[in-house]
Amino acid sequence: MGKELEYQVVVVGGGPGGLAAAMTCARAGLSTLLLERGRFAGAKNLFGGVVYTESILSLVPDLFSEKRLPFERPVTEEGWWLLSEKGVVKLTHTEAERMEGPPRAYTAFRARFDPWLAQKAKEAGVLLVPKTKVIDLLKEEGQVKGVVVDRPRDWEDQEPAVVRAPVVILSEGVNRLLAQKAGLIDRDFKPQEVALSVKEVVQLPKGEVEKRLGLKENQGLAVELLGEATLGLPGSGFLYTNTTTVSLGVGLFLSDFAQKGIKPYELLENLKRHPVLARILEGGETLEYGAHLIPEWGLEGLPKLSAPGVMVVGDAAGLVNPLFREGTNLAIYSGIMAGKAAVAAHEKGHFGSSSLALYEETLKSSYIYRDLQYFRKLKRYLQENRAWFDTYPQLFNQVLGLYLSAQGRAKEEVFREISKLIRQRRGMVNLLKDALKAFKLFKGW
Ligand SMILES: Cc1cc2nc3c(=O)[nH]c(=O)nc-3n(C[C@H](O)[C@H](O)[C@H](O)COP(=O)(O)OP(=O)(O)OC[C@H]3O[C@@H](n4cnc5c(N)ncnc54)[C@H](O)[C@@H]3O)c2cc1C
């Protein structure tokens, strides 16, 4: 890496947030260095598997003129599967337009999507240096002025190299060690603020993804799995279809893994044994297995988004909305916002708090921040009303099971049985209270 280098912007982390920030800066003509610790962008990254077209178009407007899109399948059917011990209630949505028009979302693998986006960043003028970990920040006069990397400054003295830049954008993901060093975060995350998700990619015999999930070649399914998937604990699983494989995963808060003594791989094995999923996976071969943390601290854990010379974007800032499976898109949007603030700071020639605060202002006036505020209430509600995870999925299965097998019986008797079941499992008063609370929440009260 030579002696002391200097760029106008240094971005740390080659995930969607870092790539978006770097592209925005390079396209505005700033000399931009992106440092990624992995062998290539995406090498160390794992996610469930849905990326959102609109966010990608905001970086690559001519996406649809690509010869080969970096995706697996368009998502044409989405929703939730409520699992009981042996059954499932499938709540999914699809419509003709979604089958025909440009897809809103695609399934993807990070090991393919991130390198593709990284190539676009290089074409925009970003210098992407992989296999390079940022180990510290260079601070002078109370301002971040660059980064220190795990490469020797020169082969003689073996001191770590320093790269100077008046703006450093941190997109280092959930571990956010550098954001802590920058003073943007003053505490470690708590186990109840972070989910751990485990995932497998399972190869199915040829043509079986379509056959087993009722899809055509150019159609895809993305469903979240609730209830038995998480043993009734707050969290969710997922099943996403790829070209010839399916991605199956499940996640819980770290605190629940610890308190209940559940091992992550056991949770996934339990899910794979569910009769409905076992049938889908039958004869399949596991190609990949991995685990990753998801920041779910929301507004309570939101760090300072900028300080003199430094900004933090994406997962490192906790910009994730697990209920809507939003993560990559929020990383991209926040990366673009931070990139624009870096460009504006260079135009002014001022990199102090007031200049970079533009990023915070833009983010706070976007839907990302409004959602953080709104979902603070929803998160608390779901944590306090665990019935949505342990009681209702079972109850929906039982009620529908009774209703749909009512032929040959007096229906009055069936309805009486259903009402008895509801009273036993949740109680009419609690049911009404839950419905009212949920209604109030969605009304924004
Ligand atoms: C199981 C799971 C399922 C998910 N499913 C979805 C989904 O379906 N759809 C969706 O939109 N989102 C999903 N997410 C969330 C999504 O993956 C993240 O929100 C998104 O990847 C955040 O992007 P980022 O750029 O902020 O961070 P990351 O993608 O984590 O990228 C951080 C990068 O920084 C690099 N890095 C870290 N430290 C250093 C350092 N010191 N020096 C140099 N490089 C460093 C890492 O190697 C990595 O490449 C899921 C997450 C998980 C874990």
Ligand as a Chemical Component Dictionary entry (heavy atoms), coordinates in Angstrom:
data_LIG
# 
_chem_comp.id                   LIG 
_chem_comp.type                 NON-POLYMER 
_chem_comp.pdbx_formal_charge   0 
_chem_comp.three_letter_code    LIG 
# 
loop_
_chem_comp_atom.comp_id 
_chem_comp_atom.atom_id 
_chem_comp_atom.alt_atom_id 
_chem_comp_atom.type_symbol 
_chem_comp_atom.charge 
_chem_comp_atom.model_Cartn_x 
_chem_comp_atom.model_Cartn_y 
_chem_comp_atom.model_Cartn_z 
_chem_comp_atom.pdbx_ordinal 
LIG C1  C1  C 0 -29.744 -13.796 8.138 1  
LIG C2  C2  C 0 -29.971 -12.429 7.561 2  
LIG C3  C3  C 0 -30.994 -12.249 6.655 3  
LIG C4  C4  C 0 -31.180 -11.001 6.072 4  
LIG N1  N1  N 0 -32.099 -10.880 5.078 5  
LIG C5  C5  C 0 -32.218 -9.728  4.406 6  
LIG C6  C6  C 0 -33.039 -9.643  3.260 7  
LIG O1  O1  O 0 -33.614 -10.629 2.816 8  
LIG N2  N2  N 0 -33.145 -8.447  2.639 9  
LIG C7  C7  C 0 -32.471 -7.338  3.071 10 
LIG O2  O2  O 0 -32.597 -6.276  2.448 11 
LIG N3  N3  N 0 -31.653 -7.409  4.149 12 
LIG C8  C8  C 0 -31.503 -8.568  4.811 13 
LIG N4  N4  N 0 -30.636 -8.659  5.869 14 
LIG C9  C9  C 0 -29.943 -7.446  6.333 15 
LIG C10 C10 C 0 -28.813 -7.060  5.376 16 
LIG O3  O3  O 0 -27.971 -8.136  5.138 17 
LIG C11 C11 C 0 -28.017 -5.900  5.966 18 
LIG O4  O4  O 0 -28.889 -4.905  6.427 19 
LIG C12 C12 C 0 -27.066 -5.280  4.938 20 
LIG O5  O5  O 0 -26.173 -6.233  4.476 21 
LIG C13 C13 C 0 -26.326 -4.108  5.557 22 
LIG O6  O6  O 0 -25.343 -3.640  4.662 23 
LIG P1  P1  P 0 -24.042 -2.894  5.185 24 
LIG O7  O7  O 0 -23.302 -2.464  3.981 25 
LIG O8  O8  O 0 -24.433 -1.894  6.190 26 
LIG O9  O9  O 0 -23.237 -3.985  5.999 27 
LIG P2  P2  P 0 -22.653 -5.397  5.559 28 
LIG O10 O10 O 0 -23.391 -5.946  4.414 29 
LIG O11 O11 O 0 -22.551 -6.204  6.790 30 
LIG O12 O12 O 0 -21.190 -5.054  5.041 31 
LIG C14 C14 C 0 -20.148 -4.699  5.933 32 
LIG C15 C15 C 0 -18.835 -4.897  5.205 33 
LIG O13 O13 O 0 -17.791 -4.317  5.940 34 
LIG C16 C16 C 0 -16.661 -5.180  5.933 35 
LIG N5  N5  N 0 -15.884 -4.819  7.123 36 
LIG C17 C17 C 0 -16.263 -4.915  8.429 37 
LIG N6  N6  N 0 -15.306 -4.431  9.250 38 
LIG C18 C18 C 0 -14.312 -4.017  8.445 39 
LIG C19 C19 C 0 -13.045 -3.410  8.698 40 
LIG N7  N7  N 0 -12.649 -3.140  9.933 41 
LIG N8  N8  N 0 -12.250 -3.119  7.636 42 
LIG C20 C20 C 0 -12.633 -3.388  6.372 43 
LIG N9  N9  N 0 -13.834 -3.960  6.053 44 
LIG C21 C21 C 0 -14.664 -4.249  7.091 45 
LIG C22 C22 C 0 -17.275 -6.569  5.979 46 
LIG O14 O14 O 0 -16.381 -7.562  5.514 47 
LIG C23 C23 C 0 -18.471 -6.366  5.044 48 
LIG O15 O15 O 0 -18.145 -6.597  3.695 49 
LIG C24 C24 C 0 -30.400 -9.890  6.471 50 
LIG C25 C25 C 0 -29.387 -10.065 7.413 51 
LIG C26 C26 C 0 -29.156 -11.330 7.932 52 
LIG C27 C27 C 0 -28.027 -11.512 8.884 53 
# 
loop_
_chem_comp_bond.comp_id 
_chem_comp_bond.atom_id_1 
_chem_comp_bond.atom_id_2 
_chem_comp_bond.value_order 
_chem_comp_bond.pdbx_ordinal 
LIG C1  C2  SING 1  
LIG C2  C3  SING 2  
LIG C2  C26 DOUB 3  
LIG C3  C4  DOUB 4  
LIG C4  N1  SING 5  
LIG C4  C24 SING 6  
LIG N1  C5  DOUB 7  
LIG C5  C6  SING 8  
LIG C5  C8  SING 9  
LIG C6  O1  DOUB 10 
LIG C6  N2  SING 11 
LIG N2  C7  SING 12 
LIG C7  O2  DOUB 13 
LIG C7  N3  SING 14 
LIG N3  C8  DOUB 15 
LIG C8  N4  SING 16 
LIG N4  C9  SING 17 
LIG N4  C24 SING 18 
LIG C9  C10 SING 19 
LIG C10 O3  SING 20 
LIG C10 C11 SING 21 
LIG C11 O4  SING 22 
LIG C11 C12 SING 23 
LIG C12 O5  SING 24 
LIG C12 C13 SING 25 
LIG C13 O6  SING 26 
LIG O6  P1  SING 27 
LIG P1  O7  DOUB 28 
LIG P1  O8  SING 29 
LIG P1  O9  SING 30 
LIG O9  P2  SING 31 
LIG P2  O10 DOUB 32 
LIG P2  O11 SING 33 
LIG P2  O12 SING 34 
LIG O12 C14 SING 35 
LIG C14 C15 SING 36 
LIG C15 O13 SING 37 
LIG C15 C23 SING 38 
LIG O13 C16 SING 39 
LIG C16 N5  SING 40 
LIG C16 C22 SING 41 
LIG N5  C17 SING 42 
LIG N5  C21 SING 43 
LIG C17 N6  DOUB 44 
LIG N6  C18 SING 45 
LIG C18 C19 SING 46 
LIG C18 C21 DOUB 47 
LIG C19 N7  SING 48 
LIG C19 N8  DOUB 49 
LIG N8  C20 SING 50 
LIG C20 N9  DOUB 51 
LIG N9  C21 SING 52 
LIG C22 O14 SING 53 
LIG C22 C23 SING 54 
LIG C23 O15 SING 55 
LIG C24 C25 DOUB 56 
LIG C25 C26 SING 57 
LIG C26 C27 SING 58 
# 
